[in-house]
Amino acid sequence: MDFRWTQEEAAFRARISDFLAESLPADWERFAQHGPASPALTKYAEEFCGRLAEQDLLTPHWPVELGGLGLDPWHQTILAEEMWIAGEPRGGQYMNINWIGPTLIRYGTEAQKSRYLPPIAEGRALWCQGFSEPGSGSDLASLRTRAVLEGDTYRVSGQKIWTSYAGLADTCFLLCRTSEDRKRGISILLVPMDSAGITVRQIPSLIGQGDIHEVFFDDVAVPVSARLGDEGQAWEIIGFSLTNERLGIPRYALARAALDRAVAVLQAQGEWAGEAVKIEAGHAAALCEAARVASYAIVSARARGETVGAQASSARYATVMAERRVCEFITEYLPEALADAHSYLKMHHQRGIVAGIAAGAAEIQLNIIASDVLHLPREPR
Amino acid sequence: MDLSLSADQTAILDALDALARPYASAPLHDAGFALTSAALDRALQEGGFLDVGLDEDLGIGTAALIVERLTRLPQATPLTSAIIAPLLGVETTAPICLIETDKVHRPVRFLAECARVVVVGDTVTSFIATATQIRAEPEALFAYPVGTLLARADTREQHDIAPETLRTHWRIALATEAAGLLAAALESVCAHTSERQQFGRPLASFQSMRHRLAECQVRTNTLYWLAMKAAHTLDPADAALAALHAQESTRVCVYDFHQFMGAMGMSLEHPLHLWTYRLKYLFGELGGRGANALAVALSLWG
């Protein structure tokens, strides 16, 4: 076991950190209070990601032939940590880089790769994921949005909800039902969001403007060539995607950075003398570092080429615990942060509510751990 | 960064597993709280397993891997020695008993005649205990053999070690042992609740139990990695974080483990208590959660 960063990894982190320091505007921390899917941050992210791409820092973990540098998962982690600590200036494009792109690389046709990967690698694309429905949240396999094949075209009808980035996205990674089989009846279509028959309605959210939406599909025509993988292969593909998604967001790094910032503010204000505040901060730090090292164990396995299974859910749940404890610490000891006194801490708090809900609720992670790590008997259905 | 085991670490753990296999299940009827095995202790000594920390190439990191693995056994062994002895520059032929100057009245595990008592205060000193300086506590509930120190030796060996360095190693030992104890306890509870049927199905198929056991898995897994990191970096902050997480995870998990076992959780015929009541001992070490949380705060933020 070696817990030290290599010189090359440390230099990579320093390079990203320097780039952020040079690139982000002076008022960035206040600007970042715009939600990651807001029009303002989406517009800024397109410029920012373009510059990242010019520096080979947008998709460095992608294969060389697809616009990347072929760097290992450690570099992906370092990049993601630095971006999240900074407040994620890539906006919604982080999702393209973390899992949309890798999923297309693994399961896409050559035509799909040619069409979709270059815009992602150049920082020009924004995707949304059409997963949840009004009646299908955690029980994703019950989804009802239907795609009926007529000749070489699917006709798609149904409704998605809680869809991040849908208001400005150019393409939807859409889960839809192509047969009645609960899991093997689900397929993936890559649907342009300007297709006739799509209507998007924004839902006000705690995270910020433009984050979540309802998306209505009214007899939308989608060519069969836009299907990712085989008909009925969606469950396998999203299993791969969500493993990347669950590890792709290093919320522990932002939580720890927010905790450090909060302590610095408390010290400057003379509110760091008592034991109670230090004990609570110590507990929050322990959970942040617990989540970090559990995530690193997963990254290490991936770097060795091992298949990562349910342990990713364990690391993800650890991150939820850390995020909550830091939010509670700041709410209790620095409540003015929530009243806009400290932009960075407010930004963290707004985004923290997502940790246990998005990309599979925390309770779903516990179910996965119980069944696939502890091998406990499943609940009867 | 690479968190896989080195070839040496893999070989050592394979050999250790072979040695430990015969001890994995032990008759419990007459074992009481403090199950020990002189044969296991002797085999570990002869194999040199507890002295790997003295090898510069293997170090405390490999010693911690061994300690974590051995802690899962039902038998209690003086494993702290494997983490502390390299710092003192002594071998592990006698148990090393750690004691803080302001808490000398507390029971100390493995405190017996010929044990090396290490006293940590503003300095680090040690002495070899004599029979008159100790009192065994056979009725103690800690699942370790424990004793109380009645008197310190007038003449003690002075160690040129900063007390905080000793405490860092102590925290690493605490966290490493707790990681193995939690893992063994969790495994035994999962096995029982997966087999035990109530209301026509296994207890562990109820979501109220599945979720809490899964949370215990998250804590056990994260503690393992925090402890291993601290043992490999020897960083004071890493050690304090690991010790705090060990004690907080003990608070969260131990009573749930007994609760899930039902009446079996009250029985000395099941080994659960051997792990959980050792965790209770570790729960109060180094001042408990409050003191270790303060140590985290001090090391991270001053």
Interface residues (C-beta under 8 A of the other chain):
Chain A: M1 D2 F3 R4 W5 T6 E9 W74 D260 V263 A264 Q267 W272 E275 K278 I279 E280 A281 G282 H283 A285 A286 L287 E289 A290 A291 V293 A294 Y296 A297 S300 A303 R304 Q311 S314 Y317 A318 M321 E363 Q365 L366 N367 I369 A370 S371 V373 L374 H375 L376 P377 R378 E379 P380
Chain B: M1 D2 L3 S4 L5 S6 Q9 G61 L65 L186 C190 T193 S194 R201 P202 A204 S205 F206 Q207 R210 H211 L213 A214 E215 Q217 V218 N221 T222 L223 W225 L226 M228 K229 H232 T233 D238 A240 L241 L244 H245 E248 R289 G290 N292 A293 L294 A295 V296 A297 L298 L300 W301
